[in-house]
Amino acid sequence: MSENNFSEEALELGAMDKVEALGYEAIDAFSEGFGNDSLFGRKTPNDIILPVRLRSALERLNPNLPNEAIDSAIYALSEGAGALSLINANHAIYKLLKDGVLVDYKDENGIDQEETVRIINWNDASANDFLIVRQFKVSGEMYNCRADMVAFINGLPVVLIELKASHKSLINGFTDNIRHYKDAIPQLFLFNAFIIVSNGSKARLGTMTSEWEHFSEWKKINSEGEKGIIPLDTVIQGTLTHCIHHPRRA
């Protein structure tokens, strides 16, 4: 990705290539269908969890637990924070991602058991499923939206990337899009760790509760101070390479 004039689509495609090079699977979801046999197993665009990938990851990370325990963990992730405000729900889900989900189930002898279902392997990033999705459709009560790019870990949407054409002001990505998403499709932020806004030549990072003045530049890729070719390269490599080791709070 070089520093030239980019359309939004060109930035998206270049960013997808960059994230894919970090070990993520990359999928363009513009033509995604819905239902049990769909690409991600989402029944409707109102769903923001990718159930096929989530179940597969939980079964792999918890090989000794029965389906009943996995089902309970998926329910807790999908419905457990439903009565809370968005901010409180994000905090509650953060704890589940960090510590796992405590579930009750009966073993093969009918005896009650209590175990913790691990959601993310924080010690071995390679044990997790990393996915970057372009043009991810999400429906709210009144509007349908398409997020430019969403990064998933084990089927859970943890990073939102909003891109604007290189000739447009960076703040428009926040005022015109991020704010709208929070009102129109708040469920997209339930699992969110951080948000990236960029027009290629400039890039800022913040959380779901950050106002624009608290979105900050990400100035280096690693501890040696290495920078990408353009700021978007830098923030992608500096955050998405290592985000599994640094869970962030809203």
ZALOVO-33687 format. One line per field, with one value per residue (C-alpha): residue number from 1; residue in one letter; chain; x, y, z. Coordinates in steps of 0.25 Angstrom, whole numbers, plus 2048, in hexadecimal, padded with zeros to 3 digits. Layout:
<rs>
num: NUM/...
residuo: A/...
cadena: A/...
xx: X/...
yy: Y/...
zz: Z/...
</rs>
This chain:
<rs>
num: 1/2/3/4/5/6/7/8/9/10/11/12/13/14/15/16/17/18/19/20/21/22/23/24/25/26/27/28/29/30/31/32/33/34/35/36/37/38/39/40/41/42/43/44/45/46/47/48/49/50/51/52/53/54/55/56/57/58/59/60/61/62/63/64/65/66/67/68/69/70/71/72/73/74/75/76/77/78/79/80/81/82/83/84/85/86/87/88/89/90/91/92/93/94/95/96/97/98/99/100/101/102/103/104/105/106/107/108/109/110/111/112/113/114/115/116/117/118/119/120/121/122/123/124/125/126/127/128/129/130/131/132/133/134/135/136/137/138/139/140/141/142/143/144/145/146/147/148/149/150/151/152/153/154/155/156/157/158/159/160/161/162/163/164/165/166/167/168/169/170/171/172/173/174/175/176/177/178/179/180/181/182/183/184/185/186/187/188/189/190/191/192/193/194/195/196/197/198/199/200/201/202/203/204/205/206/207/208/209/210/211/212/213/214/215/216/217/218/219/220/221/222/223/224/225/226/227/228/229/230/231/232/233/234/235/236/237/238/239/240/241/242/243/244/245/246/247/248/249/250
residuo: M/S/E/N/N/F/S/E/E/A/L/E/L/G/A/M/D/K/V/E/A/L/G/Y/E/A/I/D/A/F/S/E/G/F/G/N/D/S/L/F/G/R/K/T/P/N/D/I/I/L/P/V/R/L/R/S/A/L/E/R/L/N/P/N/L/P/N/E/A/I/D/S/A/I/Y/A/L/S/E/G/A/G/A/L/S/L/I/N/A/N/H/A/I/Y/K/L/L/K/D/G/V/L/V/D/Y/K/D/E/N/G/I/D/Q/E/E/T/V/R/I/I/N/W/N/D/A/S/A/N/D/F/L/I/V/R/Q/F/K/V/S/G/E/M/Y/N/C/R/A/D/M/V/A/F/I/N/G/L/P/V/V/L/I/E/L/K/A/S/H/K/S/L/I/N/G/F/T/D/N/I/R/H/Y/K/D/A/I/P/Q/L/F/L/F/N/A/F/I/I/V/S/N/G/S/K/A/R/L/G/T/M/T/S/E/W/E/H/F/S/E/W/K/K/I/N/S/E/G/E/K/G/I/I/P/L/D/T/V/I/Q/G/T/L/T/H/C/I/H/H/P/R/R/A
cadena: A/A/A/A/A/A/A/A/A/A/A/A/A/A/A/A/A/A/A/A/A/A/A/A/A/A/A/A/A/A/A/A/A/A/A/A/A/A/A/A/A/A/A/A/A/A/A/A/A/A/A/A/A/A/A/A/A/A/A/A/A/A/A/A/A/A/A/A/A/A/A/A/A/A/A/A/A/A/A/A/A/A/A/A/A/A/A/A/A/A/A/A/A/A/A/A/A/A/A/A/A/A/A/A/A/A/A/A/A/A/A/A/A/A/A/A/A/A/A/A/A/A/A/A/A/A/A/A/A/A/A/A/A/A/A/A/A/A/A/A/A/A/A/A/A/A/A/A/A/A/A/A/A/A/A/A/A/A/A/A/A/A/A/A/A/A/A/A/A/A/A/A/A/A/A/A/A/A/A/A/A/A/A/A/A/A/A/A/A/A/A/A/A/A/A/A/A/A/A/A/A/A/A/A/A/A/A/A/A/A/A/A/A/A/A/A/A/A/A/A/A/A/A/A/A/A/A/A/A/A/A/A/A/A/A/A/A/A/A/A/A/A/A/A/A/A/A/A/A/A
xx: 800/807/804/7FB/7ED/7E4/7D5/7CE/7CD/7DC/7E0/7D7/7DD/7EB/7E8/7E2/7EE/7F7/7EE/7EE/7FD/7FD/7F6/7E7/7DE/7D8/7CA/7C2/7B3/7AC/7A4/7A2/795/78F/789/78F/797/79C/7AA/7AB/79F/798/789/787/790/78B/795/7A3/7A9/7AE/7A8/7AF/7BD/7B9/7B5/7C1/7CA/7C4/7C4/7D3/7D6/7CE/7D0/7CC/7BE/7B1/7A8/79F/7AA/7AE/79F/79E/7AB/7A5/798/79F/7A7/79B/790/797/799/78C/786/792/795/79F/7AB/7A8/7A5/7B3/7BA/7B2/7B6/7C4/7C5/7BF/7CA/7D5/7D1/7C8/7B9/7B5/7AB/7A3/7A0/79E/7A9/7A6/7A2/798/7A0/7A0/7AE/7B3/7BE/7C3/7C2/7CE/7CA/7D8/7E5/7ED/7FA/7FB/7F6/7F7/7EC/7E2/7DA/7DD/7D4/7D3/7C6/7C4/7B6/7AF/7A0/79A/78B/785/777/776/782/78B/79A/7A7/7B3/7BF/7C8/7C6/7D0/7CB/7D2/7CB/7BF/7BD/7BE/7C9/7CF/7C7/7CF/7C9/7D0/7CD/7D3/7E1/7DB/7D1/7D3/7D6/7CC/7C0/7C3/7BF/7B4/7AD/7AF/7B4/7A9/79F/7A2/7A1/793/78F/796/79B/79C/7A9/7B0/7AC/7BA/7C2/7D0/7D3/7D0/7D9/7D6/7DF/7E0/7ED/7F6/7F0/7EB/7E6/7E2/7D8/7CD/7BE/7BD/7C8/7C4/7CC/7D6/7DA/7DD/7EC/7F6/7FD/80C/814/812/81B/824/830/827/825/81B/812/813/806/7FF/7F4/7FF/805/7F8/7F4/802/803/7F6/7F0/7FD/7FD/7EF/7ED/7F8/7F2/7E3/7DE/7D2/7C8
yy: 800/80D/81B/820/825/819/817/811/803/803/806/7FB/7F1/7F5/7F4/7E6/7E2/7E7/7E1/7D4/7D4/7D4/7C6/7CA/7C3/7CE/7CE/7D8/7D7/7E0/7D4/7CD/7C5/7C2/7B5/7A8/7A5/7B3/7B7/7BA/7B3/7C1/7BF/7CE/7DA/7DE/7D4/7D8/7CB/7C1/7B4/7AA/7B0/7B2/7A4/79E/7A6/7A3/794/795/79D/794/786/77F/787/781/788/78D/795/79B/79F/7A6/7AE/7B2/7B6/7BE/7C6/7C8/7CB/7CD/7DC/7DF/7E7/7F0/7FD/7FC/801/7F8/7EC/7EF/7EE/7E1/7DB/7DF/7D7/7CB/7CC/7CE/7C4/7BA/7B6/7AE/7A4/799/78C/77D/773/765/760/76B/772/781/787/795/799/7A6/7A6/7AD/7B7/7BC/7B6/7C2/7BA/7B4/7BD/7B2/7AA/7B4/7B7/7C5/7CB/7D8/7DB/7E6/7EC/7E6/7E8/7EB/7EE/7F7/7FA/805/804/7FB/7FE/7F8/7F9/7FB/7F1/7E8/7E0/7D3/7CA/7BC/7C2/7CE/7DC/7E3/7EE/7F8/7FF/80B/810/81D/821/827/835/835/83A/82F/835/832/823/825/830/82A/81B/817/81F/81A/80C/80E/813/80A/7FC/7FD/7EE/7EF/7F5/7EB/7E3/7EF/7F1/7FD/805/809/815/819/81F/819/825/826/81C/81D/813/813/80B/80B/815/81F/82C/831/839/82C/824/823/821/813/817/80A/7FC/7F6/7F9/7FD/808/803/80A/806/80C/814/816/80C/802/805/804/7F7/7F0/7F7/7F3/7E7/7DF/7E0/7E3/7D4/7D8/7E5/7E4/7F3/7F8/802
zz: 800/7FB/7FE/7F2/7F0/7F4/7F2/7FE/7F6/7F3/802/806/7FC/800/80F/80D/806/812/81D/815/815/824/824/823/81A/811/80C/804/809/7FF/7FA/807/808/815/81C/822/815/812/811/820/825/829/828/826/825/833/838/83A/83F/835/83B/832/835/844/847/83F/847/855/852/84E/85A/864/85E/86B/86D/868/85E/869/86F/862/85F/86D/86A/85C/863/86D/862/85A/864/871/871/86A/875/878/871/866/86E/87A/870/86A/877/87B/86E/86F/87C/875/86A/874/87F/878/87A/887/883/88A/883/886/882/87C/88A/88C/897/897/893/892/889/882/873/86D/862/85D/85F/864/866/857/84D/842/849/846/839/833/828/821/81A/810/80E/81A/81A/827/829/834/838/82D/824/81D/81D/817/81F/817/81E/82A/831/838/842/843/83C/846/840/848/83F/835/82A/823/817/80F/801/802/7FE/809/818/822/82C/822/824/833/832/826/828/836/83D/834/836/845/844/838/83B/849/84A/841/84D/858/856/851/856/84D/841/836/82D/821/813/810/813/821/82B/839/843/84F/856/855/860/85B/855/849/851/858/84C/84B/840/841/83D/83D/839/844/850/846/841/833/82B/81F/811/815/822/81F/81D/82A/832/82C/82E/83C/841/83A/83B/84A/84E/853/85E/862/864/866/86E/869
</rs>
